[in-house]
């Protein structure tokens, strides 16, 4: 790889024209490193495993601050990536992975990281606390540092090395075999971390870690008393090839010896106490541009839509795959609506991403307007309700769409009336009888979803959705 590489943007991390990270495994014809993602993963994991084993036997001496974490990351990934040990420089907005949000790069990330490590120092690095309190405080620090996600790749492995080392200097050991493939805590750990990211609560993470954290016997300490050198290596081996989730959280190592941190003086403050509340940020209070994309077939790739939305400023994008635009209860659309707050802007490529009929689109736009959520469409004619001209255009478009809906409705009613007068009733009999429709209306009012109602009657969700839509339309017409 060229040694003059400068990382300034997200694309700088990748081999040009690919989605493979630039790496140090260069060869003739591969100036930016190994281009096969599977081979790169194998090489990276092998070298990282070896480095983690070295750290198990010879831990990095440090002060358990941000520089210490960077040193750990740099030691593990020095053979694979030029940016090992360096804070990531992108993306500027919130980084997301499978719908879970992390800090955006820049000063806010740096300040948040420094603040969390300062809190550890203010707690005397968790020394001298009882097991329950130790686990709770460990989970709190781990959860917050994870959502910051300082590095482009390899955060989880670095975190395990760092926090295992922290635990041992405090008189505890983390048993990595509890997280090995097939072990009961493996999936629970993944779910607990995602729960922490999405809610800002670390109680589930504490519950999981509490089952793997073991206090040292009185009078013993790490490998100096009772724990053989082979213990550290077995803990590392337990993580070889482990993929905790989505390929992004593999193979952490534990049982890593301990460093002696600086003593915390009385009255030490944690600093940076005004860091923004993490849960509030991920619930839309500071990230106010939210994207929504949808593809009709699961085989279709939504990457182009998502890239366009992010380029237009979306910090978080919800994507529905294989969901009909005729159904309002699409999983990621419902999650998007739940995420949006007053003052946010919803970004879509076209309005048909919101629904497959004018009625659904109008109802959606009116609902967003009532909630104080702005709407921005990227394709022509551009609609942006955050600007006066955009609001005016939105009003004009809404009027003409509503007029088209009303015209279609009137023409349909006339056609049906004429057909009925001629003794013709089109269409096949509906599986939703009047009795079923009334029952479905009651179930919906009680909070049941379209899918739940459909399962109850043994019919398709589309049949239930159409029947309820027809019922709502008839009710509205009778009331008008």
Secondary structure, DSSP 8 states (H G I E B T S, - for coil): --TT----SSGGGB-TTSSSB--S--BTTBTTS---HHHHHHHHHHHHHHHHHHHHHS-----SSHHHHHHHHHHHHTTT-TTTTS-----SS-EEETTEEE--SSHHHHHHHHHHHHHHHHTGGGTT--HHHHHHHHHHHHHHHHHH--SSS-HHHHHHHHHHHHHHHTTEEE-GGGGSTT-THHHHHHHHHHHHHHHS--HHHHHHHTTTEEE--TT--GGGTT--HHHHHHHHHTTTT-B-STTTSB---------------TT---S-TT---HHHHHTTSS--EEEEEEESSTTS-THHHHHHHHHTT-SEEEEEES--TT-S--HHHHHHHHH--TT-EEEESSGGGT-SSHHHHHHHHHHHHHTT-EEEE-SSS-EETTSHHHHHHHHHHHHHHHHHHHHHHHHHHHHHHHHHHTT---S---SS-HHHHHHHHHHHHTT--HHHHHHHHTS-HHHHHHHHHHHHHHHHHHH-
